[in-house]
Each structure stands twice: as structure tokens, then as C-alpha cells.
Amino acid sequence: MAWVEKRGKQSWRVRYFTADGSIASISGFPTKTAAENKADTLYEDVLMPPGFTHDPFFTVGNDRSFSYPWHRYYADTDCIWMAVELHPL
């Protein structure tokens, strides 16, 4: 989960954990609200009971460029599961 910190007198930054567990930051937000708005876009915990599918986050631009942000799946219980992601291109 991302969080915000005041940096100096007039600047805010967003801190978050990376895939390897280290902490990274995005600096230069003029207000706490601007930093919080960015932090809200960095992480989403989606609970997925059996049979549930999440909204796609893979996007294709008008110029056929694509965005596929880093993500991971994990289970809270012992299980065997398979993640299948189908994306138009």
C-alpha cells in the first residue's frame, strides 16, 4: 500500500513497496491532496473468491501502444490455482 510523506516545507512525496520489497518514492507533489491522489492509483487489493474475475488493467492506446502494469497474485489459504489473463492486441 502506498502512503504520503511531507518532504521539506512545500513538497510531498508518495512512498510504496516495490516488487522486491524495497521502498521507492515519487517526489515533487505540491500538496498533500495531489500526493494522495497519486498514491491511490498505485495499489489495489482485489479479493477474488472462487469464480471471480477482476477488471482488466491492460490497456491498448489508439496508436496500438500498450500498458501492462506490474501486478501479482497471492492466496491467503493453501490452494492450487491458475491465473489466466487474456488481452486484446
URFEN-V907212 format. One record per backbone hydrogen bond with DSSP energy under -1.0 kcal/mol. CO is the residue of the C=O (numbers start at 1). NH is the residue of the N-H. E is the energy in kcal/mol with one decimal. If there is no record, write none. Layout:
CO_NH_E + CO_NH_E
This chain:
3_15_-3.4 + 5_13_-2.5 + 11_7_-3.7 + 12_29_-2.4 + 13_5_-2.3 + 14_26_-2.2 + 15_3_-2.3 + 16_24_-3.1 + 18_21_-1.9 + 22_18_-3.1 + 24_16_-2.1 + 26_14_-2.6 + 29_12_-2.5 + 31_35_-1.7 + 32_36_-2.7 + 33_37_-2.4 + 34_38_-1.7 + 35_39_-2.6 + 36_40_-2.1 + 38_41_-1.4 + 39_42_-1.3 + 49_52_-2.2 + 59_67_-2.4 + 61_64_-1.9 + 65_61_-3.4 + 67_59_-2.1
